[in-house]
């Protein structure tokens, strides 16, 4: 006998189903997930003004139902929207796994119907007990997460309390300056993974701001202010000092890993930068080749001659360089060949779409081939699914980073991950350790939507 998930047309009955799932989860110490799905979502630039046909919507939701277990349930709330109830989840990664299956099946259907994916379904996720215990609260949180996915053009978004907080007042220069002086900033570290060995080969340093009143402030809110006002220079020095000193502490624990720090065009305009980097390396004893500095194409091309002088002076110290967000700027290939860089990083806007967008996949493959032909290592950013990782491996990409492997984590988490791998043949951590780090301290965001690739 074939078992199929429950399809519920009545919202009240669906809420009863949610309450029953929550009660069962309380007894079994498991989680419950709600996936709010919009199959008609899409980027406005790709929409042709016509919605999906009713026949296509029915086929799409039939595919969604086909991804579910007998214990799950689906409730249609409009022609193009539905809510999926996932019972007895072990962790948030289980909910993401279902979302990925839905994307693969529905994307394939829409591509067959139109010849191109003009509609990209989006999903908002809420979890019991993380985001609430009542059916109404969980439904509201899933809806808020879906709205965030639409607003930020993301495929799958987990609810966060940040979404429900009142809008923060505009940040002021004096407040950011105070944050730097009073150590309200803190670094997190996102692993970079070698795609051939599935091991950690480096860490990118990412900065967060824990404001005493406003809570966690992400870099896309305060970095633009820092760049407009010139505070990016002392802020970058703070990040360099914090991360290089952390690298020394890791070395004292027997952990060897490289770190990558982002620079802006303001930093390249600072003549003292090479001396400041040299002083930090000398005072900590960290080898220069364990530091990589990431620069964007636009930062280089703003004043290529000055940038070249600064880069060469730092490169002579033994520090490595990478071009960040490659493919989004306007760099000259002639300059690219002359620059003292050792790697390029493919911007996430290409990698996040390549599973369903053939043009993005072609661009990613072309960048990888270009980088290799120039003798450069190629790193892909924004890898969020197993399918994306496998495509990059097939394209012979060297390294990757993204939420599929790990969100940015604390220095303590990195130490635990790396120390757990001390029994391996070298001192690089196996990829399995990355996801285990998320049982530890994180950056105040929801747990990562990742699935260990083993």
Protein Blocks (a to p, Z undefined) as FASTA:
>chain_A
ZZdddddfbfklmmmmmmmmmmmmmmnopacddddddfkbccfklpghiacdfklmmmmm
mmmmmmpcfkbccddfbfkbccdddehifbfklmmmmmmmmmmmmmmmmmmmnopafbcc
dddddddfklocbfklmmmmmmmmmmmmmmnopabdcddfklmpccdddddfklmmmmmm
nopaccdddddddfklopafbdcdddddddfklopadfklmmmmmmmnopmmmmmmmmmm
mmmmmmmmmmmnopacdddddddfklmmpmklmmmmmmmmmmnopafklpccdddfklmm
mmmmlmmmmmmmmmmnopacddehihjaccdfklmmmpccfbdcddfklmmmmmmmmklm
mmmmmmmmmmmmnopacddehiabfklmmmmmmnopabdcdjkloccddfklmmmmmmmm
mmpmblcdcfklmmmmmmmccehiacddddddZZ
